[in-house]
Amino acid sequence: MLLAHPEAARFICRKIYRFFVYHDISAEVEQNVIEPLAQIFRESNYEILPVLQALFQSEHFFDPLNRGVLIKSPLDVAVGLFRCFNVSMPPPSDLFNRFAISYQTD
């Protein structure tokens, strides 16, 4: 019932666009990017994969104005570095013991 409304496809495509491209959606982007993606979404029986393929293969996705606009949080950077260098965190119980020891020695 929810997906029968045309706004549902546009809403989901806006979420996808904000996650992968840019948080601000202008009227031009709404008309030239979101609407075609929503049409693909409806025609593909509400499957996400064709929408993602269309977005990732579009010229808009590779536009120089859209590069580097998403800023990572410090947590994203730290987790990315841990994954890149295969650093593993100690178990949570060990973290508590380490904190308790360092608190007592300071």
C-alpha positions, 0 to 999 in steps of 0.5 A, a space after each residue: 500500500 505504501 509503495 503504491 504512492 509515487 512519492 514512496 519511490 522518490 523518498 527512497 531515491 532521495 535517501 540513496 542520493 543523500 547517502 552516496 552523493 550529496 545531502 543537498 537536493 536542488 530542484 534541478 537534481 530533483 528533476 534530472 536525477 531523482 525523478 529518473 531514479 524513482 522511475 527506474 525504481 518503480 519499473 524494476 518492481 522496487 528493487 534497489 540494485 537497478 537504482 544503484 547501478 543507474 546512479 553509479 553509472 551516471 555522469 552526475 555521480 562522477 561530476 567533479 562538483 560532487 567529489 569530496 563533499 561527504 565528510 567522514 566523522 572521526 569515528 568513521 576515520 578511526 574505524 577505517 584506519 583500524 580496518 585498513 591496518 588490521 588492528 583488532 580491539 581487545 574484548 570489552 571486558 579487557 577494556 574495562 580492566 585497562 581503564 580501571 588500571 590506568 585510572 588507579 595509576 594516574 
